[in-house]
Amino acid sequence: MYFTQPTLFEKLTPEEYARYSEICEALESLESKNLSPEQIRGYELYVDSIRQYYTTMSIEREEGREEGTKRLESALSDLKSGLTIDEIAAKYNFEKSYVEFLYQTFIVK
């Protein structure tokens, strides 16, 4: 889409344009070359794969944050309920020193 219909890409806002810096570079490279339709399609597929990668990573990063927050909340809850530091470290696969830090920071105060 970006290379076979470059005018669509030119309609992006500056913020959108900045998010796709790799596309900008590819488009600039393309403009300086005389490429066949097959080569253009190859560039287009490459850019789509980059965009898909960034989208996937963004989603995974958010899901990872949510999972980490839930694990932390559960660990703190278990600390408050009286589980030992060793039990919590084993249950959540946390370093013992990290659980001790949580205990000192949020439980002992």
Backbone bond lengths (Angstrom), bond angles and torsions (degrees), N, CA, C in turn:
res aa  C-N    CA-C-N  psi(-1)  N-CA   C-N-CA  omega(-1)  CA-C   N-CA-C  phi
1 M - - - 1.436 - - 1.528 111.14 -
2 Y 1.336 117.68 -43.35 1.454 120.15 -175.73 1.525 112.60 -68.63
3 F 1.329 115.79 -34.25 1.452 118.49 -175.92 1.514 112.05 -96.81
4 T 1.317 116.83 -32.91 1.464 118.38 179.01 1.517 110.43 -80.41
5 Q 1.339 117.30 -22.43 1.468 122.69 176.16 1.531 108.91 -134.19
6 P 1.320 118.17 66.60 1.466 120.61 -173.37 1.522 113.88 -62.11
7 T 1.316 118.81 -20.68 1.459 119.63 179.84 1.526 111.34 -65.50
8 L 1.339 117.85 -27.08 1.466 120.23 176.33 1.521 110.48 -65.64
9 F 1.313 115.69 -38.67 1.466 120.15 179.73 1.521 111.00 -67.23
10 E 1.308 116.76 -34.69 1.464 120.74 -178.91 1.525 112.39 -68.62
11 K 1.327 118.17 -15.03 1.466 121.54 -178.94 1.527 112.65 -87.06
12 L 1.322 117.36 -0.96 1.459 120.42 179.50 1.525 110.11 -68.71
13 T 1.323 116.16 149.34 1.462 120.68 175.19 1.531 108.21 -71.52
14 P 1.325 117.61 163.60 1.471 119.16 177.93 1.532 112.64 -57.69
15 E 1.337 117.09 -36.02 1.460 120.20 179.32 1.529 110.81 -66.45
16 E 1.330 116.19 -44.36 1.462 120.32 177.80 1.528 110.25 -64.72
17 Y 1.300 115.56 -40.89 1.462 121.26 -179.78 1.531 110.54 -60.84
18 A 1.334 116.32 -41.63 1.460 121.09 -179.05 1.524 111.60 -67.00
19 R 1.336 117.29 -33.25 1.466 120.36 179.95 1.522 111.69 -65.60
20 Y 1.293 116.56 -25.14 1.460 120.37 -177.07 1.521 111.27 -111.84
21 S 1.333 116.20 53.05 1.460 120.28 -176.15 1.525 111.63 -60.63
22 E 1.348 116.53 -34.43 1.471 118.87 178.18 1.521 110.90 -63.75
23 I 1.319 116.15 -36.68 1.463 120.60 178.55 1.521 109.30 -66.55
24 C 1.321 116.33 -40.62 1.467 120.22 178.14 1.523 110.66 -58.91
25 E 1.332 115.10 -46.21 1.458 119.31 -179.84 1.526 111.13 -63.00
26 A 1.325 115.94 -42.35 1.463 119.53 -179.97 1.523 110.59 -65.47
27 L 1.323 116.25 -40.33 1.457 120.02 179.63 1.522 111.10 -64.81
28 E 1.327 116.66 -42.71 1.465 120.17 177.66 1.527 111.00 -62.85
29 S 1.331 115.95 -40.11 1.457 120.50 177.69 1.522 110.62 -63.55
30 L 1.303 115.09 -41.77 1.469 120.78 -179.06 1.523 111.40 -64.19
31 E 1.326 115.82 -39.17 1.459 119.80 -178.48 1.530 111.83 -63.57
32 S 1.327 116.75 -26.74 1.462 119.54 -177.46 1.530 112.69 -89.62
33 K 1.352 117.50 2.16 1.463 120.84 -177.45 1.523 110.35 -126.34
34 N 1.300 114.04 154.16 1.459 120.21 171.96 1.515 107.00 -100.68
35 L 1.323 117.03 100.40 1.453 121.42 -175.58 1.519 111.32 -108.89
36 S 1.299 113.63 153.42 1.466 119.66 177.14 1.529 108.87 -75.53
37 P 1.325 117.39 162.69 1.469 119.85 176.48 1.533 112.45 -57.17
38 E 1.325 117.62 -34.34 1.467 120.77 178.80 1.526 110.89 -66.88
39 Q 1.315 116.53 -40.97 1.460 120.37 178.42 1.529 110.94 -66.98
40 I 1.307 115.84 -39.49 1.463 119.92 177.21 1.528 109.89 -61.98
41 R 1.323 115.73 -43.62 1.472 119.87 178.96 1.536 110.12 -62.87
42 G 1.305 117.26 -37.72 1.459 120.90 176.83 1.518 111.73 -61.62
43 Y 1.334 116.71 -44.34 1.459 120.64 175.83 1.529 110.51 -60.35
44 E 1.311 115.18 -43.93 1.459 119.89 -179.15 1.531 111.16 -60.45
45 L 1.303 117.20 -43.33 1.468 120.91 178.33 1.529 110.93 -64.57
46 Y 1.319 115.70 -38.64 1.455 120.44 178.31 1.530 110.77 -62.40
47 V 1.312 116.83 -46.67 1.462 121.42 179.94 1.528 110.25 -63.86
48 D 1.322 116.93 -40.64 1.463 119.79 177.21 1.526 110.67 -60.81
49 S 1.311 117.63 -38.69 1.459 119.92 -179.96 1.530 110.77 -67.28
50 I 1.319 117.43 -36.67 1.464 120.89 176.35 1.522 110.16 -64.06
51 R 1.311 116.26 -45.79 1.459 120.10 -179.90 1.523 110.83 -62.75
52 Q 1.324 116.67 -41.48 1.466 120.78 177.92 1.525 110.83 -63.17
53 Y 1.324 116.53 -40.53 1.467 120.66 178.30 1.530 110.85 -59.66
54 Y 1.338 117.33 -48.66 1.457 120.35 -179.03 1.522 111.63 -65.02
55 T 1.303 117.75 -37.44 1.465 121.06 177.31 1.517 110.27 -64.10
56 T 1.324 116.54 -47.15 1.463 121.18 -179.77 1.522 111.03 -62.37
57 M 1.310 116.92 -44.78 1.464 120.26 -179.71 1.523 110.98 -62.94
58 S 1.312 117.45 -38.72 1.454 120.98 178.66 1.524 110.93 -63.07
59 I 1.317 116.80 -44.24 1.466 121.53 178.85 1.527 109.98 -64.72
60 E 1.325 116.67 -46.58 1.469 120.74 -179.09 1.525 111.23 -62.93
61 R 1.318 116.78 -38.73 1.462 120.80 179.36 1.530 109.99 -62.37
62 E 1.320 116.94 -44.32 1.460 120.62 179.43 1.528 110.99 -65.18
63 E 1.323 117.20 -42.57 1.462 120.35 178.06 1.527 110.91 -63.91
64 G 1.315 117.04 -37.23 1.462 121.33 177.63 1.514 111.56 -64.98
65 R 1.328 116.66 -40.66 1.464 120.29 176.78 1.521 110.82 -61.67
66 E 1.333 115.94 -44.82 1.467 120.19 -179.85 1.529 110.80 -62.49
67 E 1.330 116.45 -44.86 1.464 120.14 179.58 1.529 110.79 -63.49
68 G 1.317 116.86 -43.13 1.461 120.77 179.41 1.520 111.99 -63.00
69 T 1.324 116.14 -40.33 1.464 120.30 178.11 1.520 110.61 -63.32
70 K 1.326 116.91 -43.25 1.469 120.72 179.03 1.529 111.06 -63.18
71 R 1.327 117.13 -42.61 1.469 120.63 178.77 1.519 110.92 -63.33
72 L 1.323 116.45 -42.02 1.461 120.74 179.39 1.528 110.58 -63.93
73 E 1.325 116.94 -45.78 1.462 120.67 178.43 1.524 111.03 -60.90
74 S 1.318 117.24 -41.60 1.464 120.82 178.88 1.527 111.29 -64.94
75 A 1.326 116.08 -42.39 1.461 120.06 179.31 1.529 110.69 -62.88
76 L 1.324 116.52 -42.65 1.462 119.79 178.24 1.521 111.09 -64.24
77 S 1.313 115.83 -39.97 1.466 120.05 177.40 1.526 110.68 -61.81
78 D 1.321 116.12 -42.82 1.462 120.40 178.64 1.532 111.37 -65.19
79 L 1.334 116.72 -37.51 1.462 119.87 176.52 1.530 110.47 -61.96
80 K 1.324 115.31 -43.92 1.467 119.77 -179.72 1.525 111.45 -65.60
81 S 1.339 116.18 -31.38 1.467 119.14 -177.69 1.526 112.45 -81.70
82 G 1.325 117.38 -5.91 1.455 119.85 173.08 1.515 116.92 107.96
83 L 1.303 118.71 2.10 1.465 119.53 175.05 1.530 108.80 -63.04
84 T 1.311 116.77 149.81 1.458 120.32 -179.36 1.525 110.86 -77.71
85 I 1.305 114.28 162.62 1.466 120.32 178.14 1.525 110.30 -60.15
86 D 1.326 116.97 -41.92 1.471 120.56 179.46 1.523 111.41 -63.55
87 E 1.318 117.29 -41.07 1.468 120.83 179.67 1.523 111.26 -63.72
88 I 1.314 116.29 -42.48 1.469 120.49 -179.50 1.528 110.72 -68.96
89 A 1.318 116.34 -41.06 1.468 119.58 178.07 1.525 110.40 -59.44
90 A 1.322 116.76 -42.11 1.468 120.52 179.41 1.527 111.31 -70.43
91 K 1.316 117.29 -42.90 1.466 121.98 -176.66 1.529 112.33 -62.70
92 Y 1.327 116.50 -41.88 1.469 120.53 -175.48 1.523 113.43 -104.53
93 N 1.325 116.34 3.84 1.460 121.43 -178.78 1.533 111.38 57.28
94 F 1.330 115.43 41.66 1.455 122.67 176.04 1.519 108.54 -97.95
95 E 1.315 116.27 153.86 1.459 120.84 170.81 1.528 107.83 -66.35
96 K 1.312 116.01 142.39 1.464 120.76 179.82 1.533 110.23 -58.69
97 S 1.317 117.09 -39.40 1.472 120.55 -179.59 1.536 111.10 -63.20
98 Y 1.334 116.71 -33.76 1.465 120.10 178.27 1.523 110.36 -68.33
99 V 1.320 117.45 -41.48 1.464 121.18 178.64 1.530 109.52 -65.69
100 E 1.337 116.78 -39.76 1.460 120.06 176.30 1.528 111.09 -61.10
101 F 1.327 115.82 -40.74 1.467 121.03 176.48 1.530 110.25 -60.75
102 L 1.332 116.70 -46.03 1.468 119.98 178.56 1.521 110.75 -59.92
103 Y 1.322 115.20 -43.40 1.458 120.02 -179.39 1.528 110.75 -61.27
104 Q 1.319 116.76 -48.13 1.467 120.91 -179.04 1.526 111.99 -66.18
105 T 1.314 116.73 -36.11 1.457 120.96 -175.66 1.527 113.21 -79.73
106 F 1.344 116.66 -42.44 1.454 119.22 -171.01 1.532 115.14 -109.46
107 I 1.308 117.73 -19.84 1.458 119.49 -176.18 1.531 110.64 -102.82
108 V 1.326 116.52 -51.78 1.455 120.90 -177.18 1.523 111.27 -71.61
109 K 1.314 116.53 -46.42 1.469 125.37 -177.47 1.490 109.84 49.95
